[in-house]
Amino acid sequence: MSKMEVKTSLLDNMIGVGDMVLLEPLSEETFIGNLRKRFEHNEIYTYIGSVVISMNPYKSLPIYTADKVEEYRNRNFYELSPHIYALADEAYRSLRDQDKDQCILITGESGAGKTEASKLVMSYVAAVCGKGQEVNKVKEQLLQSNPVLEAFGNAKTVRNDNSSRFGKYMDIEFDFKGDPLGGVISNYLLEKSRVVKQPRGERNFHIFYQLLSGASEDTLKKLKLDRDFSKYNYLSLDSATVNGLDDAANFRTVRNAMQIVGFMEDEVQSVLELVAAVLKLGNIEFKPESRVNGFDESRVKDKNDLKEMCELLGIEQSVLERAFSYRTVEAKMEKVSTTLNVAQAYYARDALAKNLYSRLFSWLVTRINESIKAQTKSRKKVMGVLDIYGFEIFEDNSFEQFIINYCNEKLQQIFIELTLREEQEEYVREGIEWTNIEYFNNAVICDLIENNQNGILAMLDEECLRPGTVTDDTFLDKLNTVCAEHQHFESRLSKNSKFLTDHSLPHSCFRIQHYAGKVLYRVEGFVDKNNDLLYRDLSQAMYKANHSLMKLLFPEGNPAKVNLKRPPTAGSQFRASVGTLMKNLQTKNPNYIRCIKPNDKKACQVFTDSLVCHQVRYLGLMENVRVRRAGYAFRQAYEPCLERYKMLCKQTWPHWKGPARQGVEVLLKDLEVPEEEFAYGRSKIFIRNPRTLFFLEERRRQCLEDLATLIQKIYRGWKCRTHFLLLKKSQVVVAAWYRRYAQQQKYQKIKSSSIVVQSYIRGWKARKILRELKYQKRCKEAVTTIAAYWHGTQARRELKRLKEEARRKHAVAVIWAYWLGLKVRREYRKFFRANAGKKIYDFTIQKIMQKYFIGLKNTMPSMSPIDKTWPARPYLFLDGTHQELRRIFHLWRCKKYRSQFTEEKKAIYEEKLEASEIFKDKKALYPSSVGQPFKGDYLEINKNPKYQKLNSVMDEKVLLADVVNKINRANGKGASRIFLLTKKNFVLADQKTGQVKASVPLPDLNSVSVSTQSDGFFALKLKEGTPSAAKGDFLLSSDRLIEIITKLHRTGEASADRDPISVDISDEFLVQFKQDKVCVKFIQAGPKNGNSVACKRKNNRLLEVSVPSP
C-alpha cells in the first residue's frame, strides 16, 4: 500500500464495539447491549478476535454487492468493519498464499442464517478466485449443488422457512494457484422422521411441494400424481403454502441446477419417480383381518395407490403386499414367518418411506460428489465449509436433539482446543511468554456420551442388541444404574438430582448438564430411533424392483448376499461420522461463524434480549471472549500501529525514519503507558487491557481534531492570500484594458473626422465630373434622335410601296380562282345526282337519332336506384348505344341518390352491406333481416328509468342494447339477459335488477360461431389465457342475431390495435364451459316438434338444437 493511500481500521467510525475482545467492562449485559446497538444500526457482523458473530437481519441489506467483494479483497482482517467477507478472504488467502488447509465452521440454531452464511462464503470465494472456462464451470457446479440439496434436505419449520434438516460439510479443493478444482460433500443425520410426520405449523421437505406445484401436467401424469396437496397423507396441509416461497419457480431452479451439476435426464426422472413413490406410500392404509388362530393380520384397504407405487418402482404388487403383511426372521438355518398386525404394518410402511427417502438423499450426495470431484490427482489445497445444526433445547427433546447436542459438544471441544492452540502458537511465534488459561473443558461431557464402556450411546446400543424385552424404560433404568455417579447426569432416581420432589424432572426423562446449559431428554423413542429397523422382507422386495436406483439403495436385499448380522445403529453410525469429522477438522486451520437469530417472529429490527442471551450462552461466546482476553486482548503489526498513532508523538510525526518497532517503542514511552500493559513481539505489539487501546484511540481523536484545526487554519490563510493575489492581478488587467479602450476611442474620433473631410472633397470632384459627362451625353443623344427620324421616314416610304404591290398580286389571284371555279363547276355538273343519295342518308340518320333522343327524354324511368325499367329499343342498330346509355343513367342515378344520404343513414346502409357480405347465401335467417332496419338501442337505455343503474355503470356510448337468452349447459334452457355493446367491451346484465353479470373487453373476444339455419343461436368464444376466459365462452340466443354479430364484427374492424373478430358459420361447433368443451349441434326438426327452436342436453359433452324446417 502506498503512503498516500488512506488506511482504514476496524476502530474507525465504530458503532458500539466491533470486536467483543475490546468490550469494557465485559459482562453478559454489556455483551447483549453491544449486539443490540450494532443490530439496530444494521451492523449485523461483530468479531470475537477472528470469530465472526452473524445476526440474521430478516431483510436484504446492500452489503453483498460486487463493490463490497472488491473492497474486502486482499485486505487485512481488522482493516475494515466486521464482515463475513473478511473471514472468507482471510481463509482463502491463507490457503492460497501460505498453503494451509482451511475449514469454516458455521453454527447456530434453526433460523439463524447458517445456510445463507455458507452461500455467502462460497459466492465470495467463487468471485475472488481465478477465471476461465473450466474454472467457471467448476465454480458453477459447486454453487448449483446448493439448490439441489436444499430442495431435498430443507423444510419449512416454525423457526425458519428454509431450515436445513441435515448437516453438511463440503471440502472445496483448489490447485496451487488458488483456482477451484472440485469438491466433496458429506451429509450428517438427515431428519428422515419428517418424511412421515411433521409438527404443527411445519412442512415436509421442499421437493414434495415443488414437484406438485412446478411439474408439467405431462410429468405429473407419468408420475401418477395430482397437484392437490390434500390427497397425500405425508404432506402437512396447515402450512402447505409459504408466503414469499414460490414452489413452482424453485422446482424449475432445481431442475436447471441438476442439469448444470451433471445429472442425466433419465437420472432426474428416476429421482422424481422415487419422490412420487414416497408420496404414494403414505396413502397406503391397512385394515385388520381375523385369522383362524385368533390373531389379526393386516391387509391393504385400497390397492390403487399400492398398484401405482409398484408401477413406478417396477415391483410386483403381490410381493410388496406380502411384505406389509408378513415378517420373516432368519436365525442360522431357520426361517420363521410371522404376521404383522395393523400397527406393525403402519410402522413398516413409515420405516420404508423414511429409509427410501434417506437413501435417495445419500445417493444424491454421492452422485453430486461424482460430478464435482476434482479430476486431477495432484496435491490439492482444501477449504472445508461446515453447515450443521446448532445446539437445540426444546420443550420436548428426543433422540434427534441428543445426537445434535452431542455433535455440538464435540465442536465446542475442538473449538476451545483450536482457539487455545492458535493463541499459544501466536504467543510462541511472537516470543511472548505463554501463561496457562483456565477454562471449562467439556471433555467430561463428551466422555459421558461417547465412552465405549459406560457412555450413553454405548449403553443404548447394548440395550438395542440385548435379547429379551427391550423398552425405553429399561434403557433409562440402565442409565440410572451406570451414570448415577456422574456429576453432569441427573434423573429422578440418581443421587445427583437435588429436586427429588420436583415434577419438572419426570420419571421417563434424564437431564444432562451440557456446556450450554441443562437439557431434559425424554427417553420415549430412543430405542426405536437408534435401531432404525427396516424389515428384511421390505429390503428384499425393494431389491427385486426393476427401477434403476433400487438395487443401489437397498443392497442388503440381495438374496445371494444375505447378511444375518444386525445392521449398525443410528447412534453408532453418527458417532463414527462425528469422529471422522473431528479428525478432518483438526488437520485444518479453523475459522468460525456463530449465527444468532434476533427474534422468533422472523421480523426485521426486532431484538429479543432473552432469546439472544440464550443463544449467546449455548454458543459459548462469553467463554470464547474470556479465553481470547486471558492473555493480551489486542495485537497489531508494528507498521499499521505506528501509521495509526504516530501523530501522538513529536518524534514520530509526521514521518519516522527508523524501523517500525523502534517507532512504536518511542511512541509508547512518550505517552507514558505502563510497561505491564503491553509487550513487544517479533512483528506485533500486544496490548493487555482494552482500556489502554481506548486511551490511545481517545488521544488519537483529540490529536486529529487539533490537526484538523491546524489544517483549516493553513488552508484559510492560503485561501485569503490566493484571493488577494487574484484581486491584485485583476486590477492590473482592468487598468490595462481601460487604457486600451481610451486610446481606441480617441483614434476612432480622429478617424471619423478625417473621413468627413475626405467625403466632402470626393463629392465636389464627383459633381464636377458628372456635369461634364451629362453634357457629352446630351450631344450624343441629339445625333441619335436626328438619325432615327431620318431612318423612320425612309422605312415608311418603302412599306407603302410594298403594300401597293401586294394588293395588285392579290387581285390577280382572286380573279384567277373565280375563273378556275367556274371551269370546275361546268366540268362536274353532270355528277351532281350521284352525291345526292349519301346526303339524303346522312340526313335521315340524323333525324332518326334526334327523334330517338327526344323520345328517350320523355320516357325516362324514375330516379329510384331499384327501378329496373327502361324504354324499349326503337331500332336494332341502336342496341349497343341503348345499353350503354342505360348503364350510364343508372350510375348517375345512384350517385345522385347517395349524395342525399346523411352520415347516420350512410352508416346504416354500410352495416346492411356488411351483413350481406357475412351472411348472404350462408345463413337461412338472413333474408328475413334485410327489410328490418338496424336500430341498435332497442331498450332506450338512456331514457328508460328502469335501467338508470345500468346506465350509470357504462362510461361509453352504447352501440347496441337488446334482450338475449343465455343458454344453460346443464339443461339447454335460456335465461334473459341484457346485452350491451360498446366500442371497447360487451356486457351481460340481469334483466330484472340491471346488475352486471359479465363484462368482457373486445380484445379478449376471439370469434363468433353460428349455424347455417334459421335459428338465433350464437356462441361468443374468448381467447385462451385471458382473465375473461376463466368462466368459459357464452352461448346466447336472439331474434336480432344478424344485427348483433354485424355490429360486433364492425367494432372489431374499426380498432387498429386488435385483430378483427372472425365469424364461423357451421352446424356443429365447440363451446368452452369453464374446464369442459361442449359440442353444439343443429338438426332439422320434424313436423311434430312444432315451429319453435328447441335446445336439449344429450350428455355432458353435447347440446342438440332442433330447428324447424323452412
Secondary structure, DSSP 8 states (H G I E B T S, - for coil): --TTS----TTTT-SS-SBGGG-SS--HHHHHHHHHHHHHTT--EEEETTEEEEE--SS--S-SSHHHHHHHTT--TTTSS--HHHHHHHHHHHHHHH---EEEEEE--TTSSHHHHHHHHHHHHHHHS--SHHHHHHHHHHHHHHHHHHHHHEE--SS-TTEE-SEEEEEEEE-TTS-EEEEEEEEE---GGGGT---TT--SBHHHHHHHHHS-HHHHHHTT--S-GGG-TTS-STTSS-TT--HHHHHHHHHHHHHHHT--HHHHHHHHHHHHHHHHHHT--EEEEE-TTS-EEEEES-HHHHHHHHHHHT--HHHHHHHTTEEEEEETTEEEEEE--HHHHHHHHHHHHHHHHHHHHHHHHHHHHHHHS-S--S--EEEEEEE-------SSB-HHHHHHHHHHHHHHHHHHHHHHHHHHHHHHHHT----------THHHHHHHH-TTT-HHHHHHHHHHSSS---HHHHHHHHHHHSTT-TTEEESSSTT-S-TT-TTS-TTEEEEEETTEEEEEE-TTHHHHHH----HHHHHHHHT--STTHHHH-GGG-GGG---S----HHHHHHHHHHHHHHHHHTSEEEEEEEE-S-SS--TT---HHHHHHHHHHTTHHHHHHHHHSS-SEEEEHHHHHHHHGGGSTTTSS---S-HHHHHHHHHHHTT--GGGEEE-SSEEEES-HHHHHHHHHHHHHHHHHHHHHHHHHHHHHHHHHHHHHHHHHHHHHHHHHHHHHHHHHHHHHHHHHHHHHHHHHHHHHHHHHHHHHHHHHHHHHHHHHHHHHHHHHHHHHHHHHHHHHHHHHHHHHHHHHHHHHHHHHHHGGGHHHHHHHHHHHHHHHHHHHHHHHHHHHT---S-TT-------SSGGGHHHHHHHHHHHHHHHHHHHHTT--HHHHHHHHHHHHHHHHHTTT-TTHHHHHTS---SBSS-TTT-GGGHHHHHH--S--SEEEEEEEE-TTT--EEEEEEEE-SSEEEEEETTT--EEEEEEGGGEEEEEE-SSS--EEEEEE-TTSGGGGG--EEEE-TTHHHHHHHHHHHHHH-TTS---EEEE-SEEEEEETTEEEEEEEEEE-GGG-SS-EEEEEETTEEEEEEE--
